[in-house]
Amino acid sequence: MESNSLARTDKELAELYQRHADLVYRLCYIYLKNPVDAEDAVQSVFILNYESL
């Protein structure tokens, strides 16, 4: 049962990422003014989101 809920969580996270990654990236880029740092920040945002699930 646990693996089923984990798969559901992974699917939900993937959908959340696809829906919001561009916006999160743009916001990060506005603040950081560096594409590599913005990509790292986007990754951190979604990792923190995943950990909170």
FENURTA-V99523 format. One record per helix or strand of 3 or more residues. SS is the DSSP state (H for helix, E for strand). FROM is the first residue (numbers start at 1). TO is the last residue. If there is no record, write none. Layout:
# FENURTA-V99523
SS;FROM;TO + SS;FROM;TO
This chain:
# FENURTA-V99523
H;2;32 + H;35;52
